[in-house]
Amino acid sequence: MFSKTEALSFNQPKFSATATWNSNGIIIANQSIVGQSPGAIFVNTNNTIYVANQQNHTIVMWHEESVNQRKIIHGNFTRPYSLFVTSNGDIYIDDGEDNSRVQKWSAETNTFVTVMNVNSSCW
């Protein structure tokens, strides 16, 4: 599903030296939730997962150990190829491919603002 994902999270989880893969994994999202070609995925230090759905212009969030999305943020962005989440929950979204900007979604106000103009996507 993420074969065309361009950006991955900066968070590097720490695994035990004896960690093993669970062959009975749980699918938390399909194409109807994250779109056909999700452009970005980010996992913060609390293991909350953020995925940019390019088709629906949304960011979908899940808490650790949850199979139900926690929140869907609707935006006015197209083809986001990367996103970054700050420790206070603000989200920076690449919107450079079509709209020549980087947007910030404020967790406090639940609003978007343009924080930077760019000439192309931010990888």
N, CA, C and O atoms as CSV, one atom per row, in Angstrom:
chain,resi,resn,atom,element,x,y,z
A,1,MET,N,N,0.815,-1.180,0.000
A,1,MET,CA,C,0.000,0.000,0.000
A,1,MET,C,C,0.865,1.252,0.000
A,1,MET,O,O,0.498,2.245,-0.628
A,2,PHE,N,N,1.999,1.233,0.684
A,2,PHE,CA,C,2.851,2.409,0.776
A,2,PHE,C,C,4.025,2.338,-0.200
A,2,PHE,O,O,5.109,2.830,0.113
A,3,SER,N,N,3.836,1.746,-1.354
A,3,SER,CA,C,4.931,1.591,-2.297
A,3,SER,C,C,5.415,2.913,-2.874
A,3,SER,O,O,6.549,2.990,-3.346
A,4,LYS,N,N,4.595,3.950,-2.850
A,4,LYS,CA,C,4.981,5.243,-3.401
A,4,LYS,C,C,5.156,6.300,-2.319
A,4,LYS,O,O,5.209,7.491,-2.625
A,5,THR,N,N,5.246,5.890,-1.080
A,5,THR,CA,C,5.404,6.842,0.007
A,5,THR,C,C,6.748,7.527,-0.123
A,5,THR,O,O,7.769,6.873,-0.337
A,6,GLU,N,N,6.748,8.830,0.004
A,6,GLU,CA,C,7.955,9.612,-0.181
A,6,GLU,C,C,8.609,10.037,1.120
A,6,GLU,O,O,9.806,10.322,1.129
A,7,ALA,N,N,7.879,10.091,2.206
A,7,ALA,CA,C,8.429,10.580,3.462
A,7,ALA,C,C,8.070,9.637,4.594
A,7,ALA,O,O,6.942,9.152,4.689
A,8,LEU,N,N,9.042,9.388,5.443
A,8,LEU,CA,C,8.819,8.541,6.599
A,8,LEU,C,C,9.150,9.310,7.862
A,8,LEU,O,O,9.817,10.343,7.815
A,9,SER,N,N,8.691,8.813,8.966
A,9,SER,CA,C,8.855,9.462,10.249
A,9,SER,C,C,10.312,9.576,10.667
A,9,SER,O,O,11.137,8.725,10.335
A,10,PHE,N,N,10.616,10.644,11.401
A,10,PHE,CA,C,11.930,10.843,11.987
A,10,PHE,C,C,12.095,9.996,13.241
A,10,PHE,O,O,13.220,9.656,13.609
A,11,ASN,N,N,11.012,9.656,13.892
A,11,ASN,CA,C,11.058,8.868,15.120
A,11,ASN,C,C,11.650,7.494,14.833
A,11,ASN,O,O,11.241,6.819,13.887
A,12,GLN,N,N,12.598,7.089,15.639
A,12,GLN,CA,C,13.227,5.788,15.495
A,12,GLN,C,C,12.916,4.960,16.744
A,12,GLN,O,O,13.618,5.080,17.748
A,13,PRO,N,N,11.880,4.125,16.699
A,13,PRO,CA,C,11.530,3.333,17.882
A,13,PRO,C,C,12.675,2.426,18.298
A,13,PRO,O,O,13.460,1.975,17.463
A,14,LYS,N,N,12.764,2.164,19.585
A,14,LYS,CA,C,13.805,1.285,20.113
A,14,LYS,C,C,13.194,-0.092,20.359
A,14,LYS,O,O,12.192,-0.228,21.060
A,15,PHE,N,N,13.812,-1.096,19.775
A,15,PHE,CA,C,13.329,-2.465,19.910
A,15,PHE,C,C,14.290,-3.264,20.781
A,15,PHE,O,O,15.494,-3.011,20.800
A,16,SER,N,N,13.747,-4.210,21.482
A,16,SER,CA,C,14.553,-5.130,22.259
A,16,SER,C,C,15.389,-5.992,21.313
A,16,SER,O,O,14.984,-6.248,20.179
A,17,ALA,N,N,16.543,-6.434,21.777
A,17,ALA,CA,C,17.393,-7.309,20.970
A,17,ALA,C,C,16.704,-8.641,20.707
A,17,ALA,O,O,17.089,-9.358,19.784
A,18,THR,N,N,15.702,-8.981,21.492
A,18,THR,CA,C,14.994,-10.253,21.312
A,18,THR,C,C,13.600,-10.061,20.709
A,18,THR,O,O,12.765,-10.962,20.787
A,19,ALA,N,N,13.343,-8.898,20.111
A,19,ALA,CA,C,12.027,-8.635,19.503
A,19,ALA,C,C,11.764,-9.611,18.371
A,19,ALA,O,O,12.678,-9.996,17.642
A,20,THR,N,N,10.508,-10.008,18.231
A,20,THR,CA,C,10.114,-10.905,17.143
A,20,THR,C,C,8.913,-10.322,16.420
A,20,THR,O,O,8.174,-9.507,16.972
A,21,TRP,N,N,8.731,-10.744,15.191
A,21,TRP,CA,C,7.623,-10.273,14.367
A,21,TRP,C,C,6.390,-11.093,14.681
A,21,TRP,O,O,6.467,-12.319,14.758
A,22,ASN,N,N,5.255,-10.438,14.866
A,22,ASN,CA,C,3.997,-11.125,15.105
A,22,ASN,C,C,3.369,-11.444,13.752
A,22,ASN,O,O,2.951,-10.540,13.029
A,23,SER,N,N,3.305,-12.698,13.420
A,23,SER,CA,C,2.765,-13.099,12.114
A,23,SER,C,C,1.257,-12.880,12.021
A,23,SER,O,O,0.692,-12.974,10.931
A,24,ASN,N,N,0.603,-12.593,13.128
A,24,ASN,CA,C,-0.832,-12.320,13.151
A,24,ASN,C,C,-1.085,-10.822,13.303
A,24,ASN,O,O,-1.845,-10.399,14.174
A,25,GLY,N,N,-0.459,-10.043,12.470
A,25,GLY,CA,C,-0.605,-8.589,12.532
A,25,GLY,C,C,-2.027,-8.137,12.261
A,25,GLY,O,O,-2.840,-8.883,11.715
A,26,ILE,N,N,-2.313,-6.907,12.651
A,26,ILE,CA,C,-3.644,-6.337,12.491
A,26,ILE,C,C,-3.579,-5.218,11.467
A,26,ILE,O,O,-2.724,-4.336,11.554
A,27,ILE,N,N,-4.479,-5.253,10.499
A,27,ILE,CA,C,-4.563,-4.180,9.507
A,27,ILE,C,C,-5.386,-3.055,10.105
A,27,ILE,O,O,-6.529,-3.264,10.511
A,28,ILE,N,N,-4.805,-1.854,10.161
A,28,ILE,CA,C,-5.539,-0.733,10.736
A,28,ILE,C,C,-6.089,0.208,9.675
A,28,ILE,O,O,-6.921,1.064,9.976
A,29,ALA,N,N,-5.630,0.057,8.429
A,29,ALA,CA,C,-6.107,0.977,7.389
A,29,ALA,C,C,-6.042,0.310,6.033
A,29,ALA,O,O,-5.127,-0.459,5.740
A,30,ASN,N,N,-7.031,0.619,5.211
A,30,ASN,CA,C,-7.023,0.159,3.831
A,30,ASN,C,C,-7.134,1.388,2.925
A,30,ASN,O,O,-7.070,2.521,3.403
A,31,GLN,N,N,-7.298,1.168,1.643
A,31,GLN,CA,C,-7.340,2.277,0.688
A,31,GLN,C,C,-8.502,3.230,0.936
A,31,GLN,O,O,-8.397,4.415,0.620
A,32,SER,N,N,-9.589,2.750,1.484
A,32,SER,CA,C,-10.714,3.649,1.729
A,32,SER,C,C,-10.396,4.652,2.841
A,32,SER,O,O,-11.031,5.705,2.918
A,33,ILE,N,N,-9.433,4.344,3.694
A,33,ILE,CA,C,-9.069,5.241,4.791
A,33,ILE,C,C,-7.870,6.116,4.435
A,33,ILE,O,O,-7.907,7.325,4.661
A,34,VAL,N,N,-6.807,5.530,3.881
A,34,VAL,CA,C,-5.587,6.296,3.616
A,34,VAL,C,C,-5.403,6.655,2.146
A,34,VAL,O,O,-4.435,7.328,1.791
A,35,GLY,N,N,-6.310,6.221,1.298
A,35,GLY,CA,C,-6.212,6.535,-0.118
A,35,GLY,C,C,-5.403,5.514,-0.887
A,35,GLY,O,O,-4.811,4.604,-0.308
A,36,GLN,N,N,-5.385,5.674,-2.189
A,36,GLN,CA,C,-4.709,4.712,-3.055
A,36,GLN,C,C,-3.194,4.849,-2.981
A,36,GLN,O,O,-2.484,3.846,-3.045
A,37,SER,N,N,-2.691,6.064,-2.848
A,37,SER,CA,C,-1.248,6.302,-2.777
A,37,SER,C,C,-0.940,7.304,-1.674
A,37,SER,O,O,-0.689,8.475,-1.955
A,38,PRO,N,N,-0.958,6.855,-0.415
A,38,PRO,CA,C,-0.668,7.793,0.663
A,38,PRO,C,C,0.729,8.388,0.470
A,38,PRO,O,O,1.689,7.668,0.198
A,39,GLY,N,N,0.827,9.698,0.613
A,39,GLY,CA,C,2.088,10.365,0.331
A,39,GLY,C,C,3.052,10.414,1.485
A,39,GLY,O,O,4.258,10.529,1.267
A,40,ALA,N,N,2.568,10.330,2.700
A,40,ALA,CA,C,3.449,10.464,3.850
A,40,ALA,C,C,2.886,9.718,5.044
A,40,ALA,O,O,1.673,9.607,5.224
A,41,ILE,N,N,3.803,9.212,5.853
A,41,ILE,CA,C,3.436,8.589,7.124
A,41,ILE,C,C,4.423,9.104,8.162
A,41,ILE,O,O,5.615,9.246,7.892
A,42,PHE,N,N,3.907,9.378,9.350
A,42,PHE,CA,C,4.743,9.868,10.443
A,42,PHE,C,C,4.317,9.170,11.712
A,42,PHE,O,O,3.123,9.028,11.975
A,43,VAL,N,N,5.287,8.731,12.507
A,43,VAL,CA,C,5.016,8.137,13.811
A,43,VAL,C,C,5.738,8.990,14.843
A,43,VAL,O,O,6.960,9.127,14.789
A,44,ASN,N,N,4.989,9.569,15.787
A,44,ASN,CA,C,5.638,10.434,16.768
A,44,ASN,C,C,6.199,9.614,17.929
A,44,ASN,O,O,6.108,8.386,17.927
A,45,THR,N,N,6.776,10.288,18.912
A,45,THR,CA,C,7.414,9.594,20.029
A,45,THR,C,C,6.411,8.900,20.946
A,45,THR,O,O,6.804,8.079,21.775
A,46,ASN,N,N,5.119,9.216,20.812
A,46,ASN,CA,C,4.071,8.511,21.554
A,46,ASN,C,C,3.484,7.367,20.740
A,46,ASN,O,O,2.499,6.749,21.146
A,47,ASN,N,N,4.094,7.085,19.584
A,47,ASN,CA,C,3.654,6.034,18.662
A,47,ASN,C,C,2.279,6.299,18.074
A,47,ASN,O,O,1.566,5.363,17.711
A,48,THR,N,N,1.903,7.564,17.980
A,48,THR,CA,C,0.703,7.931,17.241
A,48,THR,C,C,1.077,7.948,15.763
A,48,THR,O,O,2.110,8.502,15.389
A,49,ILE,N,N,0.252,7.352,14.935
A,49,ILE,CA,C,0.510,7.259,13.492
A,49,ILE,C,C,-0.294,8.336,12.774
A,49,ILE,O,O,-1.479,8.520,13.051
A,50,TYR,N,N,0.354,9.049,11.847
A,50,TYR,CA,C,-0.268,10.087,11.030
A,50,TYR,C,C,-0.049,9.705,9.569
A,50,TYR,O,O,1.081,9.424,9.168
A,51,VAL,N,N,-1.104,9.692,8.780
A,51,VAL,CA,C,-1.003,9.372,7.359
A,51,VAL,C,C,-1.710,10.453,6.552
A,51,VAL,O,O,-2.831,10.845,6.875
A,52,ALA,N,N,-1.048,10.933,5.498
A,52,ALA,CA,C,-1.652,11.929,4.606
A,52,ALA,C,C,-2.378,11.202,3.481
A,52,ALA,O,O,-1.761,10.469,2.708
A,53,ASN,N,N,-3.681,11.404,3.392
A,53,ASN,CA,C,-4.502,10.833,2.332
A,53,ASN,C,C,-4.614,11.872,1.219
A,53,ASN,O,O,-5.289,12.888,1.381
A,54,GLN,N,N,-3.956,11.618,0.095
A,54,GLN,CA,C,-3.920,12.577,-1.005
A,54,GLN,C,C,-5.263,12.737,-1.695
A,54,GLN,O,O,-5.610,13.843,-2.108
A,55,GLN,N,N,-6.025,11.663,-1.828
A,55,GLN,CA,C,-7.295,11.733,-2.544
A,55,GLN,C,C,-8.340,12.546,-1.783
A,55,GLN,O,O,-9.101,13.299,-2.389
A,56,ASN,N,N,-8.380,12.397,-0.465
A,56,ASN,CA,C,-9.416,13.055,0.342
A,56,ASN,C,C,-8.942,14.345,1.001
A,56,ASN,O,O,-9.721,15.018,1.675
A,57,HIS,N,N,-7.659,14.700,0.811
A,57,HIS,CA,C,-7.092,15.919,1.401
A,57,HIS,C,C,-7.244,15.899,2.919
A,57,HIS,O,O,-7.668,16.879,3.533
A,58,THR,N,N,-6.886,14.761,3.506
A,58,THR,CA,C,-7.016,14.601,4.953
A,58,THR,C,C,-5.734,14.031,5.548
A,58,THR,O,O,-4.895,13.458,4.852
A,59,ILE,N,N,-5.616,14.209,6.853
A,59,ILE,CA,C,-4.598,13.527,7.634
A,59,ILE,C,C,-5.352,12.661,8.628
A,59,ILE,O,O,-6.229,13.141,9.346
A,60,VAL,N,N,-5.005,11.383,8.664
A,60,VAL,CA,C,-5.679,10.426,9.535
A,60,VAL,C,C,-4.712,10.054,10.653
A,60,VAL,O,O,-3.527,9.837,10.404
A,61,MET,N,N,-5.217,9.980,11.889
A,61,MET,CA,C,-4.374,9.708,13.049
A,61,MET,C,C,-4.891,8.495,13.821
A,61,MET,O,O,-6.098,8.283,13.936
A,62,TRP,N,N,-3.946,7.697,14.351
A,62,TRP,CA,C,-4.255,6.573,15.228
A,62,TRP,C,C,-3.331,6.617,16.432
A,62,TRP,O,O,-2.141,6.904,16.301
A,63,HIS,N,N,-3.884,6.329,17.614
A,63,HIS,CA,C,-3.072,6.155,18.821
A,63,HIS,C,C,-2.438,4.769,18.802
A,63,HIS,O,O,-2.908,3.867,18.107
A,64,GLU,N,N,-1.386,4.616,19.560
A,64,GLU,CA,C,-0.743,3.317,19.723
A,64,GLU,C,C,-1.762,2.283,20.190
A,64,GLU,O,O,-2.593,2.554,21.057
A,65,GLU,N,N,-1.679,1.092,19.598
A,65,GLU,CA,C,-2.533,-0.040,19.964
A,65,GLU,C,C,-3.998,0.117,19.562
A,65,GLU,O,O,-4.836,-0.679,19.985
A,66,SER,N,N,-4.325,1.134,18.748
A,66,SER,CA,C,-5.711,1.341,18.342
A,66,SER,C,C,-5.894,0.951,16.878
A,66,SER,O,O,-5.032,1.234,16.047
A,67,VAL,N,N,-6.998,0.311,16.566
A,67,VAL,CA,C,-7.300,-0.006,15.176
A,67,VAL,C,C,-8.307,0.978,14.592
A,67,VAL,O,O,-8.570,0.954,13.390
A,68,ASN,N,N,-8.866,1.836,15.426
A,68,ASN,CA,C,-9.818,2.849,14.969
A,68,ASN,C,C,-9.123,4.205,14.901
A,68,ASN,O,O,-8.410,4.596,15.825
A,69,GLN,N,N,-9.338,4.916,13.794
A,69,GLN,CA,C,-8.698,6.215,13.687
A,69,GLN,C,C,-9.186,7.143,14.792
A,69,GLN,O,O,-10.363,7.151,15.151
A,70,ARG,N,N,-8.261,7.914,15.313
A,70,ARG,CA,C,-8.575,8.833,16.405
A,70,ARG,C,C,-9.179,10.112,15.882
A,70,ARG,O,O,-10.127,10.650,16.455
A,71,LYS,N,N,-8.622,10.594,14.789
A,71,LYS,CA,C,-9.039,11.886,14.287
A,71,LYS,C,C,-8.781,11.943,12.795
A,71,LYS,O,O,-7.830,11.343,12.294
A,72,ILE,N,N,-9.631,12.667,12.091
A,72,ILE,CA,C,-9.419,12.950,10.674
A,72,ILE,C,C,-9.401,14.465,10.531
A,72,ILE,O,O,-10.365,15.145,10.881
A,73,ILE,N,N,-8.297,14.982,10.016
A,73,ILE,CA,C,-8.139,16.428,9.836
A,73,ILE,C,C,-8.340,16.730,8.359
A,73,ILE,O,O,-7.603,16.220,7.515
A,74,HIS,N,N,-9.316,17.543,8.044
A,74,HIS,CA,C,-9.602,17.928,6.661
A,74,HIS,C,C,-8.843,19.205,6.339
A,74,HIS,O,O,-8.851,20.159,7.116
A,75,GLY,N,N,-8.182,19.212,5.174
A,75,GLY,CA,C,-7.396,20.378,4.796
A,75,GLY,C,C,-7.604,20.782,3.354
A,75,GLY,O,O,-8.336,20.132,2.608
A,76,ASN,N,N,-6.959,21.850,2.979
A,76,ASN,CA,C,-7.010,22.359,1.612
A,76,ASN,C,C,-5.635,22.174,0.986
A,76,ASN,O,O,-5.017,23.134,0.526
A,77,PHE,N,N,-5.162,20.937,0.974
A,77,PHE,CA,C,-3.862,20.635,0.396
A,77,PHE,C,C,-4.026,19.526,-0.636
A,77,PHE,O,O,-4.958,18.725,-0.567
A,78,THR,N,N,-3.105,19.496,-1.589
A,78,THR,CA,C,-3.140,18.460,-2.615
A,78,THR,C,C,-1.783,17.786,-2.695
A,78,THR,O,O,-0.746,18.439,-2.584
A,79,ARG,N,N,-1.799,16.519,-2.880
A,79,ARG,CA,C,-0.601,15.692,-3.041
A,79,ARG,C,C,0.497,15.978,-2.015
A,79,ARG,O,O,1.621,16.286,-2.412
A,80,PRO,N,N,0.219,15.888,-0.725
A,80,PRO,CA,C,1.283,16.077,0.259
A,80,PRO,C,C,2.252,14.899,0.226
A,80,PRO,O,O,1.838,13.742,0.306
A,81,TYR,N,N,3.532,15.199,0.107
A,81,TYR,CA,C,4.541,14.142,0.056
A,81,TYR,C,C,5.288,13.974,1.363
A,81,TYR,O,O,6.047,13.017,1.517
A,82,SER,N,N,5.095,14.876,2.305
A,82,SER,CA,C,5.720,14.702,3.614
A,82,SER,C,C,4.936,15.473,4.660
A,82,SER,O,O,4.203,16.413,4.353
A,83,LEU,N,N,5.109,15.050,5.905
A,83,LEU,CA,C,4.530,15.768,7.023
A,83,LEU,C,C,5.411,15.541,8.233
A,83,LEU,O,O,6.147,14.558,8.317
A,84,PHE,N,N,5.320,16.473,9.170
A,84,PHE,CA,C,6.097,16.400,10.404
A,84,PHE,C,C,5.199,16.850,11.542
A,84,PHE,O,O,4.460,17.825,11.409
A,85,VAL,N,N,5.262,16.142,12.659
A,85,VAL,CA,C,4.423,16.453,13.809
A,85,VAL,C,C,5.318,16.884,14.965
A,85,VAL,O,O,6.261,16.180,15.327
A,86,THR,N,N,5.015,18.041,15.540
A,86,THR,CA,C,5.802,18.553,16.662
A,86,THR,C,C,5.366,17.879,17.955
A,86,THR,O,O,4.360,17.171,17.987
A,87,SER,N,N,6.122,18.101,19.011
A,87,SER,CA,C,5.805,17.476,20.296
A,87,SER,C,C,4.491,17.981,20.885
A,87,SER,O,O,3.885,17.292,21.706
A,88,ASN,N,N,4.035,19.179,20.479
A,88,ASN,CA,C,2.749,19.678,20.981
A,88,ASN,C,C,1.580,19.329,20.049
A,88,ASN,O,O,0.452,19.751,20.303
A,89,GLY,N,N,1.831,18.570,18.981
A,89,GLY,CA,C,0.759,18.093,18.109
A,89,GLY,C,C,0.512,18.910,16.866
A,89,GLY,O,O,-0.345,18.548,16.061
A,90,ASP,N,N,1.245,20.022,16.675
A,90,ASP,CA,C,1.113,20.779,15.431
A,90,ASP,C,C,1.673,19.944,14.288
A,90,ASP,O,O,2.632,19.194,14.470
A,91,ILE,N,N,1.069,20.077,13.104
A,91,ILE,CA,C,1.472,19.276,11.950
A,91,ILE,C,C,1.899,20.200,10.813
A,91,ILE,O,O,1.156,21.100,10.422
A,92,TYR,N,N,3.090,19.972,10.291
A,92,TYR,CA,C,3.578,20.694,9.110
A,92,TYR,C,C,3.384,19.787,7.909
A,92,TYR,O,O,3.822,18.636,7.919
A,93,ILE,N,N,2.728,20.300,6.872
A,93,ILE,CA,C,2.347,19.492,5.717
A,93,ILE,C,C,2.921,20.092,4.446
A,93,ILE,O,O,2.732,21.274,4.156
A,94,ASP,N,N,3.625,19.261,3.695
A,94,ASP,CA,C,4.116,19.677,2.383
A,94,ASP,C,C,2.928,19.846,1.449
A,94,ASP,O,O,2.129,18.925,1.282
A,95,ASP,N,N,2.812,21.001,0.851
A,95,ASP,CA,C,1.761,21.273,-0.132
A,95,ASP,C,C,2.388,22.004,-1.316
A,95,ASP,O,O,1.766,22.857,-1.949
A,96,GLY,N,N,3.641,21.641,-1.593
A,96,GLY,CA,C,4.408,22.365,-2.600
A,96,GLY,C,C,4.195,21.920,-4.027
A,96,GLY,O,O,4.382,22.707,-4.955
A,97,GLU,N,N,3.812,20.687,-4.219
A,97,GLU,CA,C,3.680,20.163,-5.584
A,97,GLU,C,C,2.701,20.978,-6.416
A,97,GLU,O,O,3.010,21.333,-7.553
A,98,ASP,N,N,1.542,21.278,-5.879
A,98,ASP,CA,C,0.523,22.018,-6.625
A,98,ASP,C,C,0.271,23.429,-6.101
A,98,ASP,O,O,-0.125,24.310,-6.863
A,99,ASN,N,N,0.497,23.649,-4.806
A,99,ASN,CA,C,0.127,24.930,-4.200
A,99,ASN,C,C,1.319,25.770,-3.725
A,99,ASN,O,O,1.129,26.856,-3.177
A,100,SER,N,N,2.529,25.280,-3.932
A,100,SER,CA,C,3.765,26.034,-3.643
A,100,SER,C,C,3.846,26.552,-2.216
A,100,SER,O,O,4.178,27.716,-1.991
A,101,ARG,N,N,3.540,25.682,-1.244
A,101,ARG,CA,C,3.562,26.137,0.147
A,101,ARG,C,C,3.758,24.962,1.111
A,101,ARG,O,O,3.612,23.794,0.751
A,102,VAL,N,N,4.092,25.324,2.340
A,102,VAL,CA,C,4.067,24.409,3.469
A,102,VAL,C,C,3.017,24.955,4.419
A,102,VAL,O,O,3.020,26.141,4.750
A,103,GLN,N,N,2.123,24.086,4.853
A,103,GLN,CA,C,1.064,24.517,5.761
A,103,GLN,C,C,1.307,23.945,7.152
A,103,GLN,O,O,1.905,22.882,7.316
A,104,LYS,N,N,0.830,24.674,8.134
A,104,LYS,CA,C,0.892,24.210,9.516
A,104,LYS,C,C,-0.538,24.103,10.034
A,104,LYS,O,O,-1.323,25.047,9.941
A,105,TRP,N,N,-0.859,22.933,10.580
A,105,TRP,CA,C,-2.130,22.756,11.263
A,105,TRP,C,C,-1.864,22.909,12.754
A,105,TRP,O,O,-1.026,22.202,13.312
A,106,SER,N,N,-2.561,23.813,13.389
A,106,SER,CA,C,-2.391,24.060,14.813
A,106,SER,C,C,-3.319,23.156,15.609
A,106,SER,O,O,-4.534,23.170,15.413
A,107,ALA,N,N,-2.738,22.372,16.505
A,107,ALA,CA,C,-3.540,21.497,17.356
A,107,ALA,C,C,-4.397,22.309,18.322
A,107,ALA,O,O,-5.481,21.880,18.719
A,108,GLU,N,N,-3.907,23.471,18.689
A,108,GLU,CA,C,-4.636,24.310,19.645
A,108,GLU,C,C,-5.858,24.976,19.033
A,108,GLU,O,O,-6.916,25.046,19.659
A,109,THR,N,N,-5.705,25.469,17.794
A,109,THR,CA,C,-6.809,26.212,17.167
A,109,THR,C,C,-7.556,25.416,16.106
A,109,THR,O,O,-8.608,25.844,15.631
A,110,ASN,N,N,-7.012,24.248,15.730
A,110,ASN,CA,C,-7.630,23.400,14.706
A,110,ASN,C,C,-7.748,24.143,13.376
A,110,ASN,O,O,-8.741,23.995,12.663
A,111,THR,N,N,-6.728,24.945,13.043
A,111,THR,CA,C,-6.738,25.716,11.800
A,111,THR,C,C,-5.420,25.545,11.059
A,111,THR,O,O,-4.401,25.178,11.644
A,112,PHE,N,N,-5.462,25.820,9.759
A,112,PHE,CA,C,-4.278,25.785,8.913
A,112,PHE,C,C,-3.798,27.199,8.620
A,112,PHE,O,O,-4.602,28.117,8.460
A,113,VAL,N,N,-2.481,27.368,8.552
A,113,VAL,CA,C,-1.889,28.616,8.075
A,113,VAL,C,C,-0.705,28.248,7.183
A,113,VAL,O,O,-0.040,27.235,7.403
A,114,THR,N,N,-0.451,29.079,6.176
A,114,THR,CA,C,0.731,28.887,5.335
A,114,THR,C,C,1.927,29.449,6.082
A,114,THR,O,O,1.908,30.603,6.509
A,115,VAL,N,N,2.971,28.639,6.243
A,115,VAL,CA,C,4.156,29.080,6.979
A,115,VAL,C,C,5.363,29.306,6.074
A,115,VAL,O,O,6.351,29.907,6.496
A,116,MET,N,N,5.287,28.826,4.825
A,116,MET,CA,C,6.410,28.989,3.923
A,116,MET,C,C,5.938,28.789,2.490
A,116,MET,O,O,5.128,27.905,2.214
A,117,ASN,N,N,6.445,29.610,1.586
A,117,ASN,CA,C,6.215,29.421,0.162
A,117,ASN,C,C,7.416,28.688,-0.417
A,117,ASN,O,O,8.560,28.988,-0.073
A,118,VAL,N,N,7.155,27.725,-1.297
A,118,VAL,CA,C,8.211,26.897,-1.879
A,118,VAL,C,C,7.995,26.771,-3.382
A,118,VAL,O,O,6.927,27.102,-3.898
A,119,ASN,N,N,9.018,26.290,-4.075
A,119,ASN,CA,C,8.923,26.118,-5.519
A,119,ASN,C,C,8.606,24.690,-5.940
A,119,ASN,O,O,8.308,24.438,-7.108
A,120,SER,N,N,8.668,23.757,-4.999
A,120,SER,CA,C,8.371,22.361,-5.306
A,120,SER,C,C,8.070,21.644,-3.996
A,120,SER,O,O,8.036,22.265,-2.934
A,121,SER,N,N,7.854,20.355,-4.076
A,121,SER,CA,C,7.565,19.578,-2.873
A,121,SER,C,C,8.756,19.576,-1.932
A,121,SER,O,O,9.905,19.682,-2.361
A,122,CYS,N,N,8.470,19.455,-0.654
A,122,CYS,CA,C,9.499,19.347,0.388
A,122,CYS,C,C,9.642,17.881,0.745
A,122,CYS,O,O,8.704,17.273,1.261
A,123,TRP,N,N,10.770,17.324,0.485
A,123,TRP,CA,C,10.994,15.902,0.759
A,123,TRP,C,C,11.616,15.792,2.090
A,123,TRP,O,O,11.902,14.686,2.548
